[in-house]
């Protein structure tokens, strides 16, 4: 079988302690559920010298109301718990649909929200055993000079997905991020030197290697839903080959604030799985003031799909994934308008949970 | 003593649905698979595999690995000068590569260390120097690139094998045909994906002999390969096949890792174990050959086939494996489903620098079956006939010989078609459903064991020994291998049926070359029929011994005694009888220790021409399926709504297990039809020489999950065939075959496009919808320089099963009794 390399593994009992441990070693990594980190370790995709487990940090598993409205979700809350939490059944349906569709029930029981938001970018040239990556001469994200393990700094090796590209093209594959970006969430990062809050979408950068703006010594502590989140209607559509297990090859998070007569007063549409970062579709604001007519939906779907730049490094062919982006953005908006998903075909029926 | 027939109509356990005899062990986690085994002082082995696709080995530096504390031994090709292979005609593998590597994953060295971690790290320290050679990725490249040769044997260049048969004047039939259909197809390769990774544990036993536990479907062939590759007396080798956590053909070859741990255990005098990673299982492969096909069919005005002209081009990968047989199988069974008066078949297998292809469930036949069944659907559409009617009007005839001299037994196919047509209301609904919804029908047939063994020898293909204990327990010994399919249950069931005791009173000991009589292995759907017939013979011999003693005591003729409910009694007066135990004790007192044997060897095939040894079977099973799909025209997404499948089982020995096999075949077939692909990546040649498996993980190699599985309606057609035990036929492979064409035909009915390629994916549906031709698939069949045909006249044209233009063949008997025939 495959075995992880030798390394040190410590349990922190508080976020503060974890932050201190992280600061002691530039090659330290946080371990939460481990469902992403451990398989990657066994494949030797990176080689931390220290794993700081936050499994025993109870504070990370709290969900609490924030003064002035809003809701704070600890980064250590399991995806299973989020997927069944009644507080999100209506108000943050996108989050529920996204977390309910991550991997399998067993993995969701262990995997955490923070872990899913910080999920390593994925690529069929990168998510392979060391021996396999040796056979392709390694890649930019895990070059030969690093012994085939990922480094924080880019090196000489190329990106096989797009050999001319100066940037790694590994794909952001988190389900919860596009859902939470659509919901307007922000995140709180804590380090030994203090804490900072930033909009979730700013946690990400469109670079397969440096895909998080979070520093290595920072811990994603909590996710905060904005004060007005209950006034939004939202959904999350996931595209994947099979109805379980698979990472998204497209995720559409859509959230709308609807006024009287169905006029859109605010809108956030986010895409995942189509770039190295989840993105907020910049034209989301163009929906404001409109009603969800078929024409408005089609026009917006065209605009949104332009931002999707899928490549040949995930499951399913990329021109097709681009085509479905348009279909899913339109369908997500139609669903928020009140259309029955059953009328949108069999793929639609399974793209949303809850 | 010939077996009598009076108990052949089952009265006891046969035919009754029941949990399998090993079910308790399985559901309580007590089955011990190869990787569950652990022994004191056990060492761990890790293979160093090639990271280049085609190269000469210039040198191997293991000094760094050997310097590690826990490393006990490093083996290389020098330790293994003798080649082996499963087929006598292609002994082209070495346990560790000798002079060159042929694909990324070919094993070059082996590290044996005290822990698995140490073995992994030490393997990473072994440095191999290579000189790269031109890499061949496809059979088309192989045809165009005779040099450098991947192997120095084979028909020519990088062509492993070419065959050409003509049964009757096919061109004349085409010239006189009312309609000619000419289509090209491609079937992508796929792999078995057993959940259990291959594992082996070898020891030098206290007598100094070799013993190996291994997850193998064919302990007998592994036994032979070990004896050859290690130059050992086979009497000093014991192979124990552990229960397989899935095989599907992927554990049918003797494997390099098995021979390596055996050698290491003998050299070190300590147990040596290996458990492959999932990546390595993809490298072992031996799965479905990718095949390009061209199928031409001549019909009369009603769509009755006059002649078939099939060409296949197989991508064999880097070694022979079962490939020569696969090549023949890509044409051999086209004739046993429908009446085909004349037939031409040309097949070619090429070597490529990829993991070797071999037998996967259906072995070589699902690909041409897909082509034939999709083309029949086209014929029906063109001629305005219902596809079911078109098939029913030209079914092969029971008891007949086909154009290529396959002898057919019973045929339950007509009943199979009727069942699925009725269940799905195919006649009423086909061609009439709203756009986006469709029905597809397809049929198939399959072997119930190969008529000729891989190693031609006039010896039984299966043997069973019974030991009848005073306690009432009966132990059945047989070399057959439990790979999850339920062969242990078949053995217990048949013995129990004949002796009138519960199957749970039978202990089965199987798959152990040191204890059990030879059975050739769990492949080619042979076990139920061959082991079953051997078991009947052994059990009837035991019953006759007991009946003689019991009859004398009871004063009843032995032939009138019935064995049932753990009693032996007079059929005319059930009150006159005795318990099973009394009868057993009486027989032991009369005859001494009770034990019997039975064996089975199929009758000689009717096909006597060279190559006619592949395809004959004691009888054939038949299946039919209808699949209903919903296809989304915007995305091409295919949703399988329902599957109706009927299987001609002859007789169900245990209907619970038969139905399980049918549903398992549906599951595997839908995976192939919709998503499974063993595909490779070649990097830009100016930047890299790499040729690697694209998705060697159980996450990214997609097969259905339980959530993707549709509801299945199963019908079992029972028309007992005298060749099978109690009339039973196979069920392990046949029901898979109609899935792929039925799915493709259903997509056509739904949205009016033909995807002539497996898998049928949403991307291909969209491309077909956007194409002028409303089709997606290969445009032409590659040009192959075919040899002269071997001409065999069909039976109805005066043929006797020999070829009209065949040179006499020489044969010799090898030391181990194998008859080797050369052209």
HADDOCK unambig.tbl for C-alpha pairs under 7 A between the chains (distance, minus, plus):
assign (segid A and resid 1 and name CA) (segid B and resid 275 and name CA) 6.09 0.50 0.50
assign (segid A and resid 1 and name CA) (segid B and resid 276 and name CA) 6.16 0.50 0.50
assign (segid A and resid 1 and name CA) (segid B and resid 277 and name CA) 5.00 0.50 0.50
assign (segid A and resid 2 and name CA) (segid B and resid 277 and name CA) 6.35 0.50 0.50
assign (segid A and resid 3 and name CA) (segid B and resid 117 and name CA) 6.46 0.50 0.50
assign (segid A and resid 131 and name CA) (segid B and resid 51 and name CA) 6.91 0.50 0.50
assign (segid A and resid 134 and name CA) (segid B and resid 51 and name CA) 6.46 0.50 0.50
assign (segid A and resid 135 and name CA) (segid B and resid 51 and name CA) 4.42 0.50 0.50
assign (segid A and resid 135 and name CA) (segid B and resid 52 and name CA) 6.09 0.50 0.50
assign (segid A and resid 135 and name CA) (segid B and resid 690 and name CA) 6.32 0.50 0.50
assign (segid A and resid 136 and name CA) (segid B and resid 690 and name CA) 5.53 0.50 0.50
assign (segid A and resid 242 and name CA) (segid B and resid 704 and name CA) 6.81 0.50 0.50
assign (segid A and resid 242 and name CA) (segid B and resid 705 and name CA) 6.87 0.50 0.50
assign (segid A and resid 242 and name CA) (segid B and resid 708 and name CA) 6.52 0.50 0.50
assign (segid A and resid 243 and name CA) (segid B and resid 707 and name CA) 5.92 0.50 0.50
assign (segid A and resid 243 and name CA) (segid B and resid 708 and name CA) 6.16 0.50 0.50
assign (segid A and resid 244 and name CA) (segid B and resid 705 and name CA) 6.86 0.50 0.50
assign (segid A and resid 317 and name CA) (segid B and resid 763 and name CA) 6.92 0.50 0.50
assign (segid A and resid 320 and name CA) (segid B and resid 763 and name CA) 5.96 0.50 0.50
assign (segid A and resid 324 and name CA) (segid B and resid 635 and name CA) 6.43 0.50 0.50
assign (segid A and resid 345 and name CA) (segid B and resid 632 and name CA) 6.04 0.50 0.50
assign (segid A and resid 346 and name CA) (segid B and resid 639 and name CA) 6.48 0.50 0.50
assign (segid A and resid 347 and name CA) (segid B and resid 637 and name CA) 6.50 0.50 0.50
